[in-house]
Amino acid sequence: MSKGYLTTHVLDTYNGKPGSNIKGQIFRIEHDKKIKIKDFTLNSNGRCDTPILEKNNFSIGKYEIIFLCGEYFKNIKDLSKPFFIDDVIIRFGINDDAQHYHVPLLVSPWSYSTYRGS
């Protein structure tokens, strides 16, 4: 790819496997308003089949990814509402539109972490 792009990967650290079929959404943040770009669902490897942002949608700016993890864990473990970890919201910036950005998520029903991956 000649221009940068954004990918993600979710690992379910509670069960020691990829976060398959987790639903998510990505937004661009402009002047404190969220502009939805698209919905996505992770495959059996906890990844999207294509980048979640690429080409014209991939540009310098502030973004937010929402992973619907509460619904995912509800289907695996008997959890009472409200879930301790429900929607995981990651807000981040892209400052170079020629690079590959990767936002991994490590998640359990009680904790999560993220970082800029490769």
Steps between C-alpha positions, in 0.01 A plus 500: 500500500638841408303678772476402864219294649355390834455144628397345830519169681317393817623229735267358765743457789234337721461205265844515338372534144421760233196720558298354214180667382545808721309787345647847479465848360751762392446875511696808398498776763462852358436801724390267783240333272514131415454417133435131445713347227385139520398196702713186494501145637819314580562163337589172674859623546383817681590715199316675218537348156600843364644811669240691698632822347677538169529725197284814522372420851854476636628849577665700775262563788335367813304173496302278732445126484223342708521125561174346628673263742222468757274327249787274397574386857129466584486220242800320657455551875195559717553866588259729681416844364635754515819336372824620657659519152233575242578722203875558473565844355844582364562858384827555316670723245651441159778747425657341192268384221778306328548251785324182610321545833395192696279517812500167685269437794563248778174453691334296772169556682697697765783680320641618170814653353605638166809640330618607157600176337679423177 
